Amino acid sequence: MAIFIFLLVLWYGGLFFQTFFLHRYAAHQTFSMSRGMEKLTYVLTWIFQGSSYLSAYGYGVMHRIHHAYADTPEDVHSPKYDDNLFKMMLKTKNTYQNINKMKIEVEERFLTNVPQWTSFDKFASSMLSRILWGLGYTAFFYFFATVWWQWFFLPITFLMAPIHGAIINWFAHIYGYVNFKVKDTSKNFLPFDFLMMGESYHNNHHKRSGNPNFGGVRWHEFDPTFFIMRILNRLNIIQLKKVKN
């Protein structure tokens, strides 16, 4: 039981900060927060993503490029131009690293106001940090795994963030339903998003990328991350931006 609780905490904790901080804040700036709260969120993202920590800068810039060139040859990840899921994941990884290490030239429009904490990212993305997290996960399994097959879940703990991204970037461009006609293949992968905390309403998001609520188009489209964001807004921890209808 401890292993499954551990997996759930890593899955939903890491996923929340990916969609809340990296996606809705860094890439799309659907809300604002204080500089101190931003730095705290960096640290919490590192804690919950652990060995698969993603930089807000690298993620934010890469995701903006994806929206600008979705399902074209310039897209950083598209099932339309990548032969298989693993090839797409490798391309995404290489593009992310090149952006984060500033090894490629990026158009200015993709860089505007993207948050960046260079010194922290350097530490959190370091091999030392990733190895220490990996050793911590392995130690947890050593002490709490009760049957041999539970060890098959260990690799998932190492790669949570890439797995989260791959589910949406691949499957939500192939399977699902459509609320809006858009120029790309984005679809709503799940009718009720219990798995991806609102991220699977991908067609909605590609139509309304500046809207912090990824769901809400149909009665069954509940976005749990937006629900949490509304609470944080009420508590004045973040400030949701007004969205034009």
C-alpha positions as CSV (number, residue, x, y, z in Angstrom):
1,M,0.0,0.0,0.0
2,A,2.8,2.4,0.8
3,I,4.3,2.1,-2.7
4,F,1.0,3.0,-4.3
5,I,0.5,6.0,-2.0
6,F,4.0,7.1,-2.9
7,L,3.3,6.7,-6.6
8,L,0.1,8.7,-6.3
9,V,1.8,11.5,-4.4
10,L,4.6,11.7,-7.1
11,W,2.1,11.4,-9.9
12,Y,-0.4,14.1,-8.8
13,G,2.1,16.3,-7.0
14,G,4.5,16.5,-9.9
15,L,1.6,16.8,-12.4
16,F,0.0,19.7,-10.4
17,F,3.2,21.8,-10.5
18,Q,3.8,20.9,-14.1
19,T,0.3,22.2,-15.2
20,F,0.0,24.9,-12.6
21,F,3.5,26.4,-12.7
22,L,5.3,25.3,-15.8
23,H,2.3,25.3,-18.2
24,R,-0.3,27.9,-17.0
25,Y,2.2,30.3,-15.4
26,A,5.5,30.1,-17.2
27,A,4.2,29.3,-20.7
28,H,0.8,31.1,-20.7
29,Q,0.9,33.5,-17.8
30,T,-2.7,33.0,-17.0
31,F,-2.1,34.3,-13.5
32,S,0.5,36.3,-11.5
33,M,2.1,35.9,-8.2
34,S,4.8,37.6,-6.0
35,R,8.5,37.0,-6.6
36,G,8.7,35.2,-3.3
37,M,5.8,32.9,-4.1
38,E,7.4,32.2,-7.5
39,K,10.6,31.1,-5.9
40,L,8.7,28.9,-3.4
41,T,6.9,27.3,-6.4
42,Y,10.2,26.6,-8.1
43,V,11.3,24.7,-5.0
44,L,8.0,22.8,-4.6
45,T,8.2,21.8,-8.3
46,W,11.7,20.4,-7.7
47,I,10.5,18.5,-4.6
48,F,7.6,16.9,-6.4
49,Q,9.2,16.3,-9.8
50,G,12.4,15.2,-8.2
51,S,14.6,13.3,-10.6
52,S,12.6,14.5,-13.6
53,Y,12.6,18.2,-12.7
54,L,11.8,20.5,-15.6
55,S,12.9,24.1,-15.8
56,A,10.1,26.8,-16.0
57,Y,12.2,28.6,-18.6
58,G,12.9,25.6,-20.8
59,Y,9.4,24.3,-20.6
60,G,7.8,27.7,-21.0
61,V,9.7,28.6,-24.2
62,M,9.4,25.1,-25.7
63,H,5.6,25.1,-25.1
64,R,5.1,28.4,-26.7
65,I,7.0,27.1,-29.8
66,H,4.6,24.1,-29.8
67,H,1.6,26.3,-29.9
68,A,3.0,28.6,-32.6
69,Y,3.9,25.6,-34.9
70,A,1.5,22.9,-33.7
71,D,1.5,19.9,-36.1
72,T,3.8,21.5,-38.6
73,P,7.4,20.5,-39.3
74,E,8.6,23.2,-36.9
75,D,6.6,21.7,-34.0
76,V,8.9,20.5,-31.2
77,H,6.7,17.4,-30.6
78,S,4.0,16.1,-33.0
79,P,2.7,12.6,-33.7
80,K,2.1,13.9,-37.2
81,Y,5.9,14.3,-37.9
82,D,7.4,11.8,-35.4
83,D,7.3,8.1,-36.3
84,N,6.6,6.8,-32.8
85,L,6.2,7.9,-29.2
86,F,9.8,7.3,-28.1
87,K,11.2,9.2,-31.1
88,M,9.0,12.2,-30.2
89,M,10.0,12.0,-26.5
90,L,13.7,12.0,-27.5
91,K,13.2,15.0,-29.8
92,T,11.4,16.8,-27.1
93,K,14.1,16.1,-24.6
94,N,16.8,17.3,-26.9
95,T,14.9,20.5,-27.8
96,Y,14.2,21.2,-24.2
97,Q,17.8,20.8,-23.2
98,N,19.0,23.0,-26.1
99,I,16.6,25.7,-25.1
100,N,17.4,25.5,-21.4
101,K,21.1,25.6,-22.1
102,M,20.6,28.4,-24.7
103,K,22.4,26.3,-27.4
104,I,19.8,27.4,-30.0
105,E,18.5,30.7,-31.1
106,V,14.9,31.4,-30.1
107,E,12.6,34.0,-31.5
108,E,12.1,36.9,-29.1
109,R,8.3,36.5,-29.0
110,F,8.8,33.1,-27.2
111,L,11.0,34.6,-24.5
112,T,8.9,37.5,-23.2
113,N,8.4,37.4,-19.5
114,V,9.2,33.7,-19.2
115,P,10.4,33.2,-15.5
116,Q,14.0,32.2,-15.1
117,W,16.0,31.3,-12.0
118,T,19.3,30.2,-13.5
119,S,21.2,29.3,-10.4
120,F,18.4,27.1,-9.0
121,D,17.7,25.5,-12.4
122,K,21.4,24.6,-12.7
123,F,21.3,22.9,-9.3
124,A,17.8,21.2,-9.7
125,S,18.6,20.0,-13.2
126,S,22.1,18.7,-12.3
127,M,23.1,15.1,-12.5
128,L,23.9,15.1,-8.8
129,S,20.3,16.2,-7.9
130,R,18.8,13.6,-10.2
131,I,20.9,10.8,-8.9
132,L,20.2,11.7,-5.2
133,W,16.4,11.7,-6.0
134,G,16.8,8.4,-7.7
135,L,18.6,6.9,-4.8
136,G,15.9,8.2,-2.5
137,Y,13.2,6.6,-4.6
138,T,15.1,3.3,-4.7
139,A,15.6,3.4,-0.9
140,F,11.8,3.9,-0.4
141,F,11.1,0.9,-2.6
142,Y,13.7,-1.1,-0.7
143,F,12.0,-0.5,2.7
144,F,8.4,-0.5,1.6
145,A,8.0,-2.8,-1.4
146,T,6.1,-5.9,-0.2
147,V,6.1,-8.0,-3.3
148,W,8.7,-8.3,-6.1
149,W,6.5,-6.9,-8.9
150,Q,6.2,-3.6,-7.2
151,W,9.7,-2.9,-8.3
152,F,8.5,-2.6,-11.9
153,F,7.0,0.8,-10.9
154,L,10.4,2.2,-9.9
155,P,11.4,3.4,-13.4
156,I,8.1,5.4,-13.5
157,T,9.2,7.4,-10.5
158,F,12.4,8.4,-12.3
159,L,10.5,9.6,-15.4
160,M,7.2,11.1,-14.1
161,A,7.5,14.5,-15.9
162,P,8.4,13.1,-19.4
163,I,5.5,10.5,-19.0
164,H,3.1,13.3,-18.2
165,G,4.2,15.3,-21.2
166,A,4.1,12.3,-23.5
167,I,0.6,11.3,-22.6
168,I,-0.7,14.7,-23.8
169,N,1.7,15.5,-26.6
170,W,1.2,12.1,-28.2
171,F,-2.2,10.6,-27.3
172,A,-4.1,13.9,-27.0
173,H,-3.2,14.6,-30.7
174,I,-4.4,11.2,-31.8
175,Y,-7.4,10.1,-29.6
176,G,-10.3,11.9,-28.1
177,Y,-13.1,14.3,-29.1
178,V,-13.2,17.8,-30.4
179,N,-15.1,20.8,-29.1
180,F,-13.4,23.4,-31.4
181,K,-12.1,23.3,-35.0
182,V,-8.5,24.4,-34.8
183,K,-5.6,24.2,-37.2
184,D,-3.9,21.3,-35.5
185,T,-4.9,17.8,-34.3
186,S,-5.4,18.6,-30.6
187,K,-8.2,16.6,-29.0
188,N,-9.7,16.3,-25.5
189,F,-8.3,13.0,-24.5
190,L,-10.5,12.3,-21.5
191,P,-14.2,13.3,-21.1
192,F,-13.6,13.5,-17.3
193,D,-10.0,14.2,-16.5
194,F,-9.3,12.2,-13.3
195,L,-5.8,11.3,-14.6
196,M,-4.1,14.5,-15.9
197,M,-5.7,17.3,-13.7
198,G,-7.2,19.2,-16.7
199,E,-4.3,18.7,-19.1
200,S,-6.2,16.2,-21.2
201,Y,-8.7,18.9,-22.3
202,H,-6.1,19.7,-25.0
203,N,-8.4,20.8,-27.8
204,N,-10.1,23.3,-25.4
205,H,-6.6,24.6,-24.5
206,H,-5.4,25.0,-28.0
207,K,-8.4,27.0,-28.8
208,R,-8.2,29.1,-25.6
209,S,-4.6,29.0,-24.6
210,G,-4.8,32.1,-22.4
211,N,-7.7,30.7,-20.4
212,P,-6.6,29.2,-17.0
213,N,-9.6,26.9,-17.1
214,F,-8.9,24.0,-19.5
215,G,-12.3,22.5,-19.0
216,G,-15.8,24.0,-18.7
217,V,-16.9,23.7,-22.3
218,R,-19.1,20.7,-21.7
219,W,-20.9,19.9,-18.4
220,H,-18.6,16.9,-17.6
221,E,-15.3,18.8,-18.2
222,F,-14.1,19.5,-14.7
223,D,-10.6,21.0,-14.4
224,P,-9.3,20.2,-10.9
225,T,-6.2,22.4,-11.3
226,F,-8.4,25.4,-12.1
227,F,-10.5,24.6,-9.0
228,I,-7.4,24.8,-6.9
229,M,-6.3,28.0,-8.6
230,R,-9.6,29.6,-7.8
231,I,-9.0,28.8,-4.1
232,L,-5.4,30.2,-4.3
233,N,-6.9,33.3,-6.0
234,R,-9.4,33.8,-3.2
235,L,-6.6,33.5,-0.6
236,N,-4.7,36.1,-2.6
237,I,-1.7,33.7,-3.1
238,I,-2.1,34.1,-6.9
239,Q,-4.0,36.6,-9.0
240,L,-5.9,35.1,-11.9
241,K,-6.0,37.3,-15.0
242,K,-9.4,38.2,-16.5
243,V,-10.1,36.3,-19.7
244,K,-12.1,37.9,-22.5
245,N,-15.0,35.7,-23.6
